[in-house]
Amino acid sequence: MGGCGAAILGCLGPRLRAEERAFFAETQPWGFILFARNLETPDQVRRLTQALRDAVGRDAPILIDQEGGRVQRIGAPHWRQWLPPLEQMSRGGADAMRAMFLRSRLIADELRALGIDVNCSPMADVADAGTHPFLKNRCYGMDAETVTRAARAVADGLMAGGVLPVMKHIPGHGRAAVDSHLDLPVVPEDAAALRARDFAPFAALADLPMAMTAHVVYSAFDATDPATTSAAMVRLIRDEIGFRGLLMTDDISMQALRGDLAERCGAARAAGCDLVLHCNGDLAEMRVVTEVAGALDGAALMRAAAALAARPGVLPIDIAAAEAELGALLDGRVHG
């Protein structure tokens, strides 16, 4: 894996263009991420994932956001549709954790069949009454214990299906009252409250191999910079929460972050993020990202190698039986 760039990048459409192929071959991003704009049919997606790996000449990780509900990049008519996570949790009742495991195991089966081996899930953010609607129904619950158990079930389901999980948004996005795609959330709660509730699921899941940062300011720890660009918050993630895995930014293009693209990338890497995530597929922007993010080296390189080594094999499962069990747990409300 030597020589990889410290970036995860997207492409513009459903087929890899010649200029994108040449750029990826030259810059060697660590991995790729796919969005709805890239996904048409199963055969087309398989061709695209193979083309991305061929471009860099290695088995590069390919990521997606397939949470279910509003954030699912693949869906009908070729793939399953999923309830919003918070709604599924409420319908699952006493069997909610089993239902979340089965859901994630089925998601992993769909992703692996397409050549996608990393899912930006589970969500370990704890929702509350003030959580912004962009995030709230993507969460698993409104208390740390429920969220921890559900997030573990999601991670276990993905891993059993051969897909690497990325927990997000560390150290906790649930108290954000504004949409970080559009503005910078500032969380004013004191340190004790954050440690007891928001940070707790991430500490309990600190053994997972990858995590994505929150573009959120936590005033009790850093009054100005969001976690993605805050050295103080990355130290807290490492030393207090105890996460030792590969740390990637949320999308560096989101409007929560200050400065131009180069400033954002430089600040994230200086703060201690291992990888910069850039999602929109704009080639000119990606040139800036790769130049500023630089190469993976030192401890970041070792964490990246450990994450790749953690990519799991597929445990056998009867998919039809798993789907039937999940449907029964949810009273038949999951559909193909």
C-alpha positions in Angstrom: 0.0 0.0 0.0 3.0 2.3 -0.1 2.6 5.4 -2.2 -1.1 5.9 -1.6 -2.5 9.4 -1.3 -4.3 10.4 1.9 -7.6 10.9 0.1 -10.9 9.1 -0.7 -12.4 10.4 -3.9 -15.4 10.1 -6.1 -16.0 10.1 -9.8 -18.5 12.2 -11.8 -20.8 9.7 -13.4 -21.7 6.0 -13.9 -18.7 5.3 -16.1 -15.1 6.2 -15.5 -13.9 8.9 -17.9 -10.4 8.7 -19.5 -9.2 11.9 -17.6 -10.4 10.5 -14.3 -8.7 7.1 -15.0 -5.4 8.9 -15.7 -5.7 11.2 -12.6 -6.4 8.3 -10.3 -3.5 6.3 -11.8 -1.2 9.2 -11.1 -2.4 10.3 -7.7 -3.2 6.9 -6.2 -6.0 7.8 -3.8 -6.4 5.4 -0.9 -10.0 4.6 -1.9 -13.1 5.7 -3.7 -16.7 6.6 -2.7 -19.8 6.1 -4.8 -23.1 8.1 -4.9 -26.4 7.8 -6.6 -25.0 9.6 -9.7 -22.7 6.7 -10.1 -25.2 3.9 -9.8 -27.6 2.7 -12.4 -27.8 -1.1 -12.7 -25.9 -4.0 -11.0 -23.9 -4.8 -14.1 -22.9 -1.2 -14.6 -21.9 -0.7 -10.9 -19.7 -3.9 -11.1 -18.0 -2.5 -14.2 -17.4 0.8 -12.4 -15.9 -0.7 -9.3 -13.6 -2.8 -11.3 -12.6 0.1 -13.5 -11.7 2.2 -10.3 -9.5 -0.6 -9.0 -7.9 -1.2 -12.4 -7.1 2.5 -12.6 -5.0 2.3 -9.4 -3.7 -1.2 -10.0 -4.8 -2.6 -6.7 -7.7 -3.8 -4.6 -8.6 -0.3 -3.4 -11.4 0.0 -0.9 -14.7 1.3 -2.4 -17.0 3.1 0.0 -20.7 4.0 0.0 -23.3 5.5 2.4 -25.9 2.8 2.6 -27.6 3.6 5.9 -31.2 3.0 4.8 -34.0 5.5 4.9 -33.1 8.8 3.4 -29.4 8.0 3.0 -29.3 4.9 0.7 -27.4 5.3 -2.5 -28.8 2.0 -4.0 -32.5 1.3 -4.0 -35.5 0.2 -6.1 -35.9 -1.2 -8.6 -32.6 -3.2 -8.5 -32.0 -3.3 -4.7 -34.0 -3.3 -1.5 -35.5 -0.3 0.0 -35.0 0.2 3.8 -36.9 2.0 6.5 -35.2 5.0 8.2 -33.1 3.5 11.0 -35.0 5.3 13.8 -38.3 4.0 12.5 -36.9 0.4 12.1 -35.6 0.6 15.7 -39.1 1.6 16.9 -40.8 -1.2 14.9 -38.3 -3.8 16.0 -39.3 -3.6 19.7 -37.7 -6.3 21.8 -36.1 -7.7 18.7 -34.7 -4.4 17.4 -31.0 -5.4 17.7 -31.5 -8.7 15.9 -33.4 -6.8 13.2 -30.6 -4.2 12.8 -28.1 -7.1 12.5 -30.2 -8.8 9.8 -30.7 -5.5 7.9 -27.0 -4.8 7.8 -26.2 -8.4 6.8 -28.5 -8.0 3.9 -27.1 -4.6 3.0 -23.6 -6.1 3.0 -24.7 -8.9 0.7 -26.0 -6.3 -1.8 -22.8 -4.2 -1.6 -20.4 -7.1 -1.9 -22.2 -8.3 -5.1 -21.4 -4.9 -6.6 -17.7 -4.8 -5.6 -18.3 -2.3 -2.7 -16.5 -3.4 0.5 -16.8 -0.4 2.9 -20.0 1.1 4.2 -20.1 4.5 6.0 -22.2 3.0 8.8 -23.0 2.6 11.7 -24.3 5.9 13.0 -23.3 6.2 16.7 -24.8 9.6 17.1 -27.3 10.0 19.9 -30.5 11.9 18.9 -32.4 14.2 21.1 -35.4 16.5 20.7 -33.3 19.2 19.1 -31.4 17.1 16.6 -31.7 18.6 13.1 -34.1 16.7 10.8 -31.3 15.9 8.3 -29.8 13.6 10.9 -32.5 12.6 13.4 -34.2 9.7 11.7 -30.8 8.4 10.6 -30.0 7.8 14.2 -30.7 4.6 16.2 -32.1 6.0 19.4 -32.1 8.8 22.0 -29.9 7.3 24.7 -26.3 6.1 24.7 -27.0 2.5 25.6 -29.5 1.9 22.9 -27.4 3.6 20.3 -24.3 1.6 21.3 -26.1 -1.7 21.1 -27.7 -0.9 17.8 -24.5 0.4 16.3 -22.6 -2.8 17.4 -25.3 -4.9 15.7 -25.0 -2.9 12.5 -21.2 -3.2 12.5 -21.4 -6.9 13.2 -23.9 -7.4 10.4 -21.7 -5.6 7.9 -18.6 -7.5 9.0 -20.4 -10.8 8.7 -21.2 -9.9 5.2 -17.7 -9.0 4.3 -18.1 -5.3 4.4 -15.9 -3.0 6.6 -17.9 -0.5 8.8 -17.1 3.2 9.2 -18.7 4.6 12.4 -19.8 8.2 12.3 -19.8 11.0 13.2 -17.1 10.8 15.9 -17.2 12.2 18.6 -21.0 12.7 18.2 -23.3 14.7 15.9 -26.6 14.2 17.7 -26.8 17.6 19.5 -26.3 19.5 16.3 -29.3 21.7 15.6 -28.3 22.8 12.1 -27.4 20.9 9.0 -23.6 20.7 8.7 -23.9 20.4 4.9 -25.0 24.1 5.0 -23.7 25.6 8.2 -21.4 25.0 11.2 -23.2 23.4 14.2 -22.0 24.6 17.6 -22.7 22.4 20.6 -22.5 24.4 23.8 -23.1 21.5 26.3 -20.5 21.1 29.1 -17.8 18.4 29.0 -19.4 16.1 31.5 -22.7 16.0 29.6 -20.9 15.3 26.3 -18.7 12.5 27.8 -21.7 10.8 29.5 -24.0 10.8 26.5 -22.6 11.8 23.1 -19.0 10.4 23.3 -20.0 7.2 25.1 -21.1 5.1 22.1 -17.9 5.9 20.3 -15.8 4.9 23.3 -17.7 1.6 23.4 -17.1 1.0 19.7 -13.5 2.2 19.7 -12.3 -1.2 18.5 -13.9 -0.6 15.1 -11.3 -0.2 12.3 -12.6 3.1 10.7 -14.4 6.3 11.8 -15.6 9.5 10.2 -15.3 12.9 11.9 -18.1 15.3 12.7 -18.1 18.8 11.3 -19.2 20.1 14.7 -17.8 22.6 17.2 -17.8 21.3 20.8 -17.3 24.5 22.7 -16.3 22.8 26.0 -13.2 21.5 24.3 -12.5 23.9 21.3 -14.4 27.1 21.0 -13.6 27.7 17.3 -12.8 24.7 15.3 -15.0 21.7 14.4 -13.7 18.2 15.3 -12.5 17.6 11.7 -10.0 20.5 11.9 -9.4 20.6 15.6 -6.2 19.1 17.0 -7.7 19.2 20.5 -10.7 17.1 19.4 -8.6 14.6 17.5 -6.5 14.2 20.6 -9.7 13.6 22.5 -10.8 11.0 20.0 -7.5 9.2 20.2 -6.6 9.6 23.9 -10.0 9.8 25.7 -12.5 8.0 23.5 -9.7 5.6 22.7 -10.2 5.2 19.0 -7.0 3.9 17.4 -8.3 3.1 13.9 -8.3 4.9 10.6 -9.8 8.4 10.9 -11.4 10.0 7.8 -13.0 13.4 7.5 -16.7 13.8 6.6 -17.0 15.4 3.1 -14.5 18.2 3.0 -16.7 20.2 0.7 -19.5 20.7 3.2 -20.3 24.3 4.1 -19.7 23.8 7.9 -16.0 24.2 7.2 -14.2 27.5 6.9 -11.7 28.5 4.2 -11.2 27.4 0.7 -10.7 23.7 -0.2 -6.9 23.8 0.2 -7.2 25.4 3.7 -9.8 22.8 4.8 -7.7 19.9 3.6 -4.5 21.2 5.2 -6.3 21.9 8.5 -7.8 18.5 8.6 -4.5 16.7 8.0 -2.7 19.1 10.5 -5.3 18.3 13.1 -4.6 14.6 12.8 -7.1 13.2 10.3 -5.6 10.3 8.4 -7.7 10.7 5.2 -9.6 13.5 3.5 -12.9 12.6 2.0 -14.0 14.5 -1.1 -17.3 13.5 -2.6 -18.6 15.6 -5.5 -16.3 14.1 -8.3 -15.1 17.6 -9.5 -11.7 16.9 -11.1 -10.3 20.3 -10.5 -11.2 20.2 -6.8 -9.8 16.7 -6.5 -6.5 17.9 -7.9 -6.4 20.4 -5.0 -7.4 17.8 -2.4 -4.7 15.3 -3.5 -2.0 17.9 -3.6 -2.7 19.3 -0.1 -3.6 16.0 1.6 -0.4 14.5 0.4 0.7 10.9 0.9 -0.2 8.4 3.7 2.9 8.0 5.9 3.9 7.3 9.4 1.2 6.3 11.9 -1.6 7.1 9.3 -0.1 4.6 6.9 0.0 1.9 9.6 -3.6 2.6 10.5 -4.6 2.4 6.8 -2.8 -0.9 6.4 -4.6 -2.2 9.6 -8.0 -1.2 8.2 -7.4 -3.0 5.0 -6.2 -6.0 6.9 -9.5 -5.9 8.8 -11.6 -6.3 5.7 -13.5 -9.4 6.5 -14.4 -12.5 4.7 -18.1 -13.5 4.2 -19.7 -15.7 6.8 -22.2 -18.2 5.3 -25.9 -17.2 5.6 -29.2 -18.2 4.0 -30.2 -14.8 2.5 -33.8 -15.8 1.9 -34.2 -17.0 5.5 -32.6 -13.8 6.8 -34.9 -11.7 4.7 -37.9 -13.7 5.9 -36.9 -13.4 9.5 -36.4 -9.6 9.2 -39.7 -9.2 7.6 -41.4 -11.2 10.4 -39.6 -9.1 13.0 -40.9 -5.9 11.3 -44.4 -7.2 10.7 -43.7 -7.6 7.0 -42.7 -3.9 6.4 -39.5 -4.6 4.7 -39.8 -5.2 0.9 -37.8 -6.1 -2.0 
